[in-house]
Amino acid sequence: MSRSNSVSPTPFEAHITDLGHDGRGVARIDGKTVFVSGALLGERVMAKLRKRHRHFDEADTVEVITASPHRVEPKCRHFAQCSGCSLQHLDAPSQIAAKQRVLAENFERIGKVTPQAWLPPLTAEPWGYRRKGRLSVRNVAKKGRVLVGFREEQNPRFVTEIRQCEVMHPALGPKVGLLADLLGTMDAADEIPQIEFAAGDELMALVFRHMQPLSERDQAALIAFGQQHGFAIYLQPGGTSSVHPLWPESPRLAFTIASDDARYADVELEFQPLDFVQVNAGMNQLMMARAMELLDPQPTDRVLDLFCGLGNFTLPIARRVAEVVGVEGEHGLVERAAQNAAHNGIANARFHVANLFEDQRATEWARQPWDKLLLDPPRAGADKVLEYLPHKATRRIVYVSCHPASLARDAGILVNRHGFRLVSAGVMDMFPHTSHVESIALFERHP
């Protein structure tokens, strides 16, 4: 392959020696790292250069010469074009093994720590699992139709035209093309840039973002579509606070977290369509059981749940302990968490609004002694909180992570600064067929 700065159209042979953290194959060509989309570890492929960078190049597989024994036929015909999935061509056991390797490498490289034990990976149904997401919309005059889908893998400026999605909740996945057909008949076809979807246990909600007011005709079309397919229809004319139902008048979104112990009642959480909820309902149930096992809540425990959201962990924990406090930065989520506590008859859970990326050590909840902590931060992790928590009274921490690098960094802080040991850790396949790594870890303080 030529080393000039131009992108050569000539395919070249590449031997894939690793699988990158984003699911692309990794090769070395003339001493330079090349990330090859569509290639798997151990394969020999013909690839075509897409883009050059100073320290690495990007390429796409055009032919598989020697296939990995773990290669499978992608279920979705839009795979490789759509950015929604990156690993459908890799069998399920190899996907989860790759994610476990990513977590282990991050612990070693960033946190300089190693779990005393690895937890068995958690996996659930790999298809039809996605109950929440955002679809992009674009009216393409040259094609004479509206496109609805996720962004293209190779060019995020473009929308992948999909008729159905194999990983989306089955209430909506087979009907994505019908959404495109609907929008193509509307006056506001050019004014709707996105549709967000969110599914409860009994209802799927669609939120239509629109840049201009919708005509009565368009509103009637959306209502008819919702009635025909059993969708709740919401409109979003502005920011997130502008979201409101169009049909029915008062839709109810809710999901149940079943208790894995007959001594404790289930918890039902009501939510709004743009609220953060765990994308994978089946995995959320398994994750909850594992979190309870690791946290080992006791009737006399006082537990602090940071980044608590709607109370996904807080309220099931409350069933089993003396007191639990949840802290979250978004006012709406905290308000609904408190409402969910009342809805479930839970009186020993309190909630506070606080930006956990700012110093909160002067707050009442941060000064109190807590027996146990649960952390479920966003991708940025919890390093700001760990500057002043946990206190000496805290003996056990369960950390749920959506980003292995921030977990590894924070694990190093807990072990080296606070005197905890990393007892166990493992991955959870919250997003099958993607390179996204969700994980959970248990920390205990040295006796």
C-alpha positions as CSV (number, residue, x, y, z in Angstrom):
1,M,0.0,0.0,0.0
2,S,1.3,3.5,-0.9
3,R,2.4,5.7,2.0
4,S,1.5,8.9,0.2
5,N,-1.2,11.2,1.8
6,S,-3.7,10.4,-1.0
7,V,-6.3,7.7,-0.5
8,S,-5.5,4.9,-3.0
9,P,-8.5,3.2,-4.6
10,T,-6.4,0.0,-4.9
11,P,-7.4,-2.8,-2.5
12,F,-4.7,-4.2,-0.3
13,E,-4.3,-7.4,1.7
14,A,-4.4,-7.2,5.5
15,H,-3.8,-9.7,8.3
16,I,-6.0,-8.8,11.2
17,T,-4.1,-9.2,14.5
18,D,-6.5,-7.7,16.9
19,L,-10.0,-6.5,17.4
20,G,-10.2,-2.8,18.4
21,H,-12.4,-1.5,21.2
22,D,-14.8,-0.1,18.6
23,G,-15.3,-3.6,16.9
24,R,-13.0,-2.9,13.9
25,G,-10.2,-5.3,12.9
26,V,-6.6,-4.0,13.5
27,A,-3.8,-4.6,11.1
28,R,-0.3,-3.2,10.6
29,I,0.6,-2.1,7.1
30,D,4.1,-0.7,6.5
31,G,4.5,-0.2,10.2
32,K,1.2,1.8,10.5
33,T,-1.9,0.8,12.4
34,V,-5.0,0.4,10.1
35,F,-8.5,-0.1,11.5
36,V,-10.5,-2.2,9.1
37,S,-14.3,-2.2,9.3
38,G,-15.9,-5.5,8.8
39,A,-12.8,-7.6,9.6
40,L,-12.3,-10.0,12.5
41,L,-9.4,-11.2,14.6
42,G,-7.3,-13.7,12.7
43,E,-8.7,-13.0,9.3
44,R,-7.0,-12.2,6.0
45,V,-9.0,-9.7,4.0
46,M,-8.8,-7.4,1.0
47,A,-9.4,-3.9,2.3
48,K,-9.8,-0.5,0.7
49,L,-8.4,2.6,2.3
50,R,-11.1,5.1,3.4
51,K,-9.2,7.8,5.3
52,R,-5.7,8.6,6.4
53,H,-4.6,10.1,9.7
54,R,-1.3,11.0,11.1
55,H,-0.9,8.0,13.4
56,F,-3.4,5.5,11.9
57,D,-5.5,4.8,8.8
58,E,-9.1,3.6,8.3
59,A,-10.2,1.1,5.8
60,D,-13.1,-1.1,4.8
61,T,-13.2,-4.8,4.1
62,V,-14.1,-5.5,0.4
63,E,-13.4,-9.3,0.5
64,V,-12.7,-11.9,3.2
65,I,-9.9,-14.2,2.0
66,T,-9.6,-16.3,5.1
67,A,-12.6,-16.1,7.5
68,S,-12.6,-16.4,11.2
69,P,-14.3,-19.5,12.6
70,H,-16.3,-17.1,14.7
71,R,-17.7,-15.2,11.7
72,V,-21.5,-15.4,11.2
73,E,-23.9,-14.0,8.7
74,P,-25.4,-10.7,10.0
75,K,-29.1,-11.0,10.6
76,C,-29.8,-7.4,9.5
77,R,-29.5,-6.6,5.8
78,H,-28.5,-3.0,6.7
79,F,-25.5,-4.2,8.7
80,A,-22.2,-2.5,7.6
81,Q,-24.0,0.5,6.4
82,C,-26.0,1.4,9.5
83,S,-24.1,2.6,12.6
84,G,-26.5,1.0,15.0
85,C,-24.5,-2.3,15.2
86,S,-20.9,-3.1,14.6
87,L,-20.5,-6.8,15.6
88,Q,-23.4,-8.7,14.0
89,H,-20.8,-10.6,11.9
90,L,-19.2,-12.0,15.1
91,D,-20.9,-14.9,17.0
92,A,-22.4,-14.1,20.4
93,P,-19.8,-15.9,22.6
94,S,-17.0,-14.1,20.8
95,Q,-18.7,-10.8,21.2
96,I,-18.9,-11.1,25.0
97,A,-15.4,-12.5,25.2
98,A,-14.1,-9.5,23.3
99,K,-15.9,-7.1,25.7
100,Q,-14.4,-9.0,28.7
101,R,-10.9,-8.5,27.2
102,V,-11.6,-4.8,26.8
103,L,-12.5,-4.5,30.4
104,A,-9.5,-6.5,31.5
105,E,-7.1,-4.4,29.4
106,N,-8.5,-1.1,30.8
107,F,-8.1,-2.3,34.4
108,E,-4.5,-3.3,33.7
109,R,-3.5,-0.3,31.5
110,I,-5.4,2.6,33.2
111,G,-6.3,1.5,36.7
112,K,-3.2,-0.7,37.3
113,V,-5.6,-3.1,39.1
114,T,-6.8,-6.6,38.6
115,P,-10.0,-8.2,40.1
116,Q,-9.5,-11.0,42.5
117,A,-12.2,-12.9,40.6
118,W,-14.0,-12.5,37.3
119,L,-17.7,-12.6,37.3
120,P,-19.5,-14.7,34.7
121,P,-20.7,-12.5,31.8
122,L,-24.4,-11.6,31.9
123,T,-26.2,-12.1,28.6
124,A,-29.9,-11.8,27.6
125,E,-31.9,-12.0,24.4
126,P,-29.7,-10.5,21.7
127,W,-32.5,-9.4,19.3
128,G,-35.3,-7.0,19.8
129,Y,-33.8,-5.8,23.0
130,R,-33.6,-2.0,22.4
131,R,-36.5,-0.3,24.1
132,K,-35.1,3.3,23.8
133,G,-33.3,5.2,21.1
134,R,-33.3,8.0,18.6
135,L,-34.0,7.7,14.9
136,S,-32.8,10.3,12.4
137,V,-35.1,11.6,9.7
138,R,-34.2,13.2,6.4
139,N,-36.3,14.1,3.4
140,V,-34.1,13.4,0.4
141,A,-35.5,15.2,-2.7
142,K,-33.2,13.3,-5.1
143,K,-34.6,10.0,-3.9
144,G,-38.1,11.3,-3.7
145,R,-38.8,9.9,-0.2
146,V,-38.1,10.4,3.5
147,L,-35.4,8.3,5.1
148,V,-35.8,7.1,8.7
149,G,-33.0,5.2,10.5
150,F,-29.7,5.5,12.3
151,R,-26.8,7.4,10.9
152,E,-24.5,5.7,8.3
153,E,-21.4,4.0,9.7
154,Q,-19.0,5.5,7.1
155,N,-20.6,8.9,6.8
156,P,-22.6,10.1,9.9
157,R,-24.0,13.0,7.9
158,F,-26.2,10.6,6.0
159,V,-29.2,8.6,7.3
160,T,-29.4,4.9,6.6
161,E,-32.6,4.0,4.9
162,I,-34.0,1.0,6.8
163,R,-37.3,-0.7,6.6
164,Q,-36.9,-2.7,9.8
165,C,-34.5,-3.0,12.7
166,E,-33.6,-6.4,14.2
167,V,-32.3,-5.1,17.6
168,M,-35.2,-2.6,18.2
169,H,-38.1,-3.5,20.4
170,P,-40.5,-5.7,18.4
171,A,-43.3,-3.3,18.7
172,L,-41.4,-0.8,16.5
173,G,-38.5,-2.7,14.8
174,P,-40.6,-4.2,11.9
175,K,-42.4,-0.8,11.4
176,V,-39.5,1.6,10.8
177,G,-40.3,1.7,7.1
178,L,-44.0,2.5,7.8
179,L,-42.7,5.6,9.8
180,A,-40.8,6.7,6.7
181,D,-43.9,6.2,4.5
182,L,-46.0,8.2,7.0
183,L,-43.6,11.1,7.1
184,G,-43.4,11.2,3.3
185,T,-47.1,12.1,3.2
186,M,-46.9,14.9,5.7
187,D,-46.7,18.7,5.1
188,A,-43.8,18.9,7.6
189,A,-41.6,16.2,6.0
190,D,-38.7,18.7,5.9
191,E,-39.3,19.9,9.4
192,I,-39.0,16.7,11.4
193,P,-35.3,15.8,12.1
194,Q,-35.7,13.0,14.6
195,I,-38.0,10.6,16.3
196,E,-37.2,9.3,19.8
197,F,-38.8,6.0,20.9
198,A,-39.2,4.6,24.4
199,A,-41.0,1.4,25.4
200,G,-42.6,0.5,28.7
201,D,-43.9,-2.9,29.5
202,E,-47.2,-2.2,27.8
203,L,-46.8,0.9,25.6
204,M,-44.4,2.2,23.0
205,A,-44.0,6.0,22.8
206,L,-42.8,8.0,19.8
207,V,-41.6,11.6,20.2
208,F,-41.6,13.6,17.0
209,R,-39.2,16.6,17.1
210,H,-40.6,19.3,14.7
211,M,-39.0,22.6,13.8
212,Q,-42.2,24.3,12.8
213,P,-45.8,24.0,14.1
214,L,-47.6,21.0,12.7
215,S,-50.7,21.5,10.6
216,E,-54.0,20.0,11.7
217,R,-53.7,17.5,8.8
218,D,-50.2,16.3,10.0
219,Q,-51.4,16.0,13.6
220,A,-54.4,14.0,12.4
221,A,-52.1,11.7,10.5
222,L,-49.9,11.1,13.5
223,I,-52.9,10.4,15.7
224,A,-54.2,7.9,13.2
225,F,-50.8,6.2,12.9
226,G,-50.6,5.9,16.7
227,Q,-54.2,4.5,16.9
228,Q,-53.5,2.0,14.1
229,H,-50.3,0.6,15.6
230,G,-50.8,1.1,19.3
231,F,-48.2,3.9,19.8
232,A,-48.4,6.8,22.1
233,I,-47.6,10.0,20.1
234,Y,-45.7,12.9,21.6
235,L,-44.6,16.2,20.0
236,Q,-41.4,18.1,20.8
237,P,-41.6,21.6,19.3
238,G,-38.6,22.9,21.3
239,G,-36.3,21.7,24.0
240,T,-36.8,18.6,26.2
241,S,-39.2,20.5,28.4
242,S,-41.5,21.1,25.5
243,V,-42.4,17.4,25.0
244,H,-46.1,16.8,25.4
245,P,-48.6,14.0,24.4
246,L,-50.6,14.3,21.3
247,W,-52.4,11.0,21.6
248,P,-53.7,9.6,23.9
249,E,-54.3,12.5,26.3
250,S,-52.5,11.0,29.3
251,P,-50.3,8.0,28.2
252,R,-48.6,6.0,30.9
253,L,-45.1,4.6,30.5
254,A,-43.9,2.1,33.1
255,F,-41.8,-1.0,33.6
256,T,-41.5,-3.5,36.4
257,I,-38.3,-4.7,38.1
258,A,-39.2,-8.1,39.4
259,S,-37.6,-9.1,42.8
260,D,-35.4,-12.2,42.7
261,D,-36.4,-12.8,46.4
262,A,-39.9,-13.7,47.3
263,R,-39.6,-11.8,50.6
264,Y,-39.5,-8.5,48.7
265,A,-42.2,-7.0,46.4
266,D,-41.6,-6.0,42.8
267,V,-41.0,-2.4,41.9
268,E,-42.8,-0.5,39.1
269,L,-41.2,2.6,37.7
270,E,-43.1,5.2,35.8
271,F,-41.2,7.4,33.4
272,Q,-41.4,10.1,30.7
273,P,-40.3,9.2,27.1
274,L,-37.1,11.2,27.2
275,D,-36.1,10.0,30.7
276,F,-32.9,7.9,31.0
277,V,-33.8,4.3,31.4
278,Q,-31.6,1.2,30.8
279,V,-32.0,0.4,27.1
280,N,-32.2,-3.4,27.6
281,A,-35.1,-4.5,29.8
282,G,-34.0,-8.1,30.1
283,M,-30.4,-7.1,30.9
284,N,-31.7,-4.6,33.5
285,Q,-33.4,-7.4,35.3
286,L,-30.3,-9.6,35.3
287,M,-28.1,-6.6,36.3
288,M,-30.4,-5.8,39.2
289,A,-30.1,-9.4,40.6
290,R,-26.3,-9.3,40.3
291,A,-26.1,-5.8,41.9
292,M,-28.2,-7.1,44.9
293,E,-26.0,-10.2,45.2
294,L,-22.8,-8.0,45.2
295,L,-24.2,-5.3,47.5
296,D,-25.6,-7.8,49.9
297,P,-28.1,-5.3,51.5
298,Q,-29.0,-6.0,55.1
299,P,-31.9,-4.8,57.2
300,T,-29.8,-2.4,59.2
301,D,-27.8,-1.0,56.2
302,R,-27.8,2.7,55.2
303,V,-27.1,2.9,51.5
304,L,-26.1,5.8,49.2
305,D,-27.1,5.5,45.5
306,L,-25.2,8.0,43.4
307,F,-26.4,8.9,39.8
308,C,-29.7,7.3,40.8
309,G,-31.9,8.4,37.9
310,L,-35.5,7.3,38.3
311,G,-34.6,5.1,41.2
312,N,-33.8,2.0,39.1
313,F,-31.5,0.7,41.9
314,T,-32.6,2.9,44.8
315,L,-36.1,1.5,45.1
316,P,-35.3,-2.2,44.9
317,I,-32.6,-1.6,47.5
318,A,-35.0,0.2,49.7
319,R,-37.1,-2.9,50.1
320,R,-34.2,-4.6,51.9
321,V,-32.4,-1.9,54.0
322,A,-33.1,0.5,56.8
323,E,-32.5,3.6,54.6
324,V,-31.4,4.5,51.2
325,V,-30.7,8.0,49.7
326,G,-30.5,8.6,45.9
327,V,-28.7,11.5,44.4
328,E,-29.1,12.7,40.8
329,G,-28.3,15.8,38.9
330,E,-31.5,16.1,36.8
331,H,-34.5,17.7,38.6
332,G,-37.1,15.8,36.6
333,L,-35.6,12.4,37.3
334,V,-35.4,13.1,41.0
335,E,-39.0,14.3,41.1
336,R,-40.1,11.1,39.3
337,A,-37.9,9.0,41.6
338,A,-39.7,10.4,44.6
339,Q,-43.1,9.8,42.9
340,N,-42.1,6.2,42.2
341,A,-41.2,5.7,45.8
342,A,-44.7,6.9,46.8
343,H,-46.3,4.8,44.0
344,N,-44.6,1.7,45.4
345,G,-45.3,2.5,49.0
346,I,-41.7,2.9,49.9
347,A,-41.1,5.3,52.8
348,N,-37.4,4.8,53.6
349,A,-36.0,6.2,50.3
350,R,-35.1,9.9,50.0
351,F,-33.8,11.8,47.0
352,H,-31.6,14.8,46.4
353,V,-30.8,16.9,43.4
354,A,-27.0,17.6,43.1
355,N,-24.5,18.0,40.3
356,L,-22.1,15.1,41.1
357,F,-19.4,16.6,38.8
358,E,-19.1,19.5,41.3
359,D,-17.9,19.4,44.9
360,Q,-20.8,18.3,47.1
361,R,-18.9,17.5,50.3
362,A,-20.7,20.2,52.2
363,T,-24.2,18.7,51.6
364,E,-26.0,16.8,54.3
365,W,-26.1,13.5,52.5
366,A,-22.3,13.7,51.7
367,R,-21.3,14.2,55.3
368,Q,-23.3,11.3,56.6
369,P,-21.7,7.8,57.2
370,W,-23.0,5.2,54.8
371,D,-22.5,1.5,55.1
372,K,-22.6,0.8,51.4
373,L,-22.5,2.8,48.1
374,L,-23.9,2.1,44.7
375,L,-22.5,4.1,41.8
376,D,-24.0,4.1,38.2
377,P,-22.4,7.2,36.6
378,P,-22.4,8.2,32.9
379,R,-19.4,7.7,30.7
380,A,-17.3,10.4,32.5
381,G,-17.3,8.2,35.6
382,A,-17.3,9.2,39.3
383,D,-13.8,10.6,39.9
384,K,-15.1,13.9,41.1
385,V,-17.3,12.2,43.8
386,L,-14.4,10.0,44.8
387,E,-12.4,13.1,45.9
388,Y,-14.5,13.2,49.1
389,L,-16.4,9.8,49.2
390,P,-16.5,7.2,50.5
391,H,-16.0,7.8,54.2
392,K,-14.3,5.4,56.5
393,A,-17.6,3.9,57.6
394,T,-18.3,2.6,54.0
395,R,-17.2,-1.0,53.7
396,R,-18.7,-2.1,50.3
397,I,-19.2,-0.4,47.0
398,V,-20.9,-1.7,43.8
399,Y,-20.0,0.2,40.7
400,V,-22.1,-0.1,37.6
401,S,-20.3,1.3,34.5
402,C,-21.1,2.1,30.9
403,H,-17.4,3.0,30.0
404,P,-14.6,0.6,30.9
405,A,-11.9,3.4,30.9
406,S,-13.6,5.5,33.5
407,L,-14.3,2.4,35.6
408,A,-10.7,1.4,35.4
409,R,-9.5,4.9,36.4
410,D,-12.0,5.1,39.3
411,A,-11.0,1.5,40.4
412,G,-7.4,2.8,40.8
413,I,-8.6,5.7,42.9
414,L,-10.7,3.4,45.2
415,V,-7.8,0.9,45.6
416,N,-4.8,3.2,45.9
417,R,-6.4,6.3,47.6
418,H,-9.2,4.8,49.7
419,G,-7.8,1.4,50.6
420,F,-10.4,-0.8,48.9
421,R,-9.7,-4.0,47.1
422,L,-11.3,-4.9,43.8
423,V,-13.0,-8.1,44.7
424,S,-14.7,-9.0,41.4
425,A,-15.8,-7.5,38.1
426,G,-17.5,-8.6,34.9
427,V,-19.2,-7.5,31.8
428,M,-23.0,-7.3,31.0
429,D,-24.1,-7.4,27.4
430,M,-26.5,-4.4,27.6
431,F,-26.0,-3.6,23.9
432,P,-25.6,-6.9,21.9
433,H,-24.0,-6.6,18.5
434,T,-22.3,-3.3,19.4
435,S,-18.8,-2.6,20.9
436,H,-20.4,-0.9,23.9
437,V,-19.1,-2.4,27.2
438,E,-21.3,-2.3,30.3
439,S,-19.8,-3.8,33.4
440,I,-20.1,-4.1,37.2
441,A,-17.5,-4.3,39.9
442,L,-17.4,-5.0,43.6
443,F,-15.1,-3.2,46.0
444,E,-14.5,-4.0,49.7
445,R,-12.4,-2.1,52.2
446,H,-9.4,-3.9,53.6
447,P,-10.2,-5.2,57.1
